[in-house]
Each structure stands twice: as structure tokens, then as C-alpha cells.
Amino acid sequence: MEALSVEECRRLLRVAKESEWCALFALALTTGMRPSEYLALKWTDIDWQRGAASACRTIQISPSGWTFYDIKRKRSRRVVKL
């Protein structure tokens, strides 16, 4: 796996500004959250005063559709600075 360089991240966010997905791309690039975590966020997980998000669930595709799951390990549950 090869990560994007800082300049590539900046370029991606510049282009993404024109997209409705800009906030999602910024969250993905700056928080270190797994895709299954940031895609499972709910508005109630965001603490606007503290500028943080709680990673407490994941989302996975199943034969019946998208399903939310609690994060299994306690140490994987965390508050991520935004």
C-alpha cells in the first residue's frame, strides 16, 4: 500500500472543493480513521464544541444491505480530533 504525498492530498482536496463529497475526503485524509469508521459516523458522534468525532461503530456491506456494528475492541473506540 502506498499513501498519498502531502502535495497529492492538497491537490485532491482542491479538486474535491467542487464536490459534495469534499468534507468526507477531508475527514478521510486528516483523521486516520478507517473507511468503515468514517462512513459509519452519525451527526450525534460529532462534538462541535470540542472539534472531535467519536469512532464507536463501523459499517459493513452484507447480503441484506449496509449494517452498523459496534467497534469490538475497547481500545479501538476513540475520540478523533477534527
N, C-alpha and C positions, 0 to 999 in steps of 0.2 A: 504494500500500500504506500502511496506517495501523497503527502499532504500538499496543499496549495501553498505557494510562497506568499509573503505579506503583500507583495505587489499584485499577485493574481487575485487575492482576496479583495483588495481595494478595487480592482478592475471589475470583478464580479458584482460588488455592491454598487458601483457607479452605474452599471448596466441595469441592475435589478431595481434601481430607483424608479424606473418606468413601469415596474410590475407591481401587481397587488401582493406579490409574494416577498417583497423586499424585507419586511420585518422578520419573516421566517428564515430567510437566508442570513440575515444579520445575527439572529439568535443562534443558528447552527454554526456560524463561523466564529462567534465570540465567546460562547459559553462552555464548550467542551461536552455538551450534553449529547447523548446518543440520539439518533433519529427516532427511535421508538419512545424516547422520553420527551423530546420537544414536540413531537406530533401528538402526544397524549396530554399536553398541558390544557388546563381549563382556566377560564378567567379567574376563578377563585384561588388558583395556585399562584397568582401574581400578587406580590405585596408592593404596591406602587410607592408607599412611604419609604420602605427600606431599599427599593430598587432591586428586588430579588424575586426569584421563582422557586417554588418547591418542586423538586423532582420526586414524586411519590407514586407514580404509576407509569405503565408502559402501554403501548398499543401494538397489537399483532393482528395479522390477517388470518382468518380461519375459514373453513368451508362455508360457514354461515354468515361471514362478513367480518367487519372490524370489531375487535374485542379489547376492552380495557382490562388490565391486570395490575394488582398492587405490586410494587417492586418487592422481590422476595427477601433480599438481604438487607438488614437494617443499615449497614454501613454504606449501601448504595443509595439509600434515601438521603437527600441532602438539599440544602438551600444554595442556589446558584445565583451569584451576583450578576445583575444585568448591566 
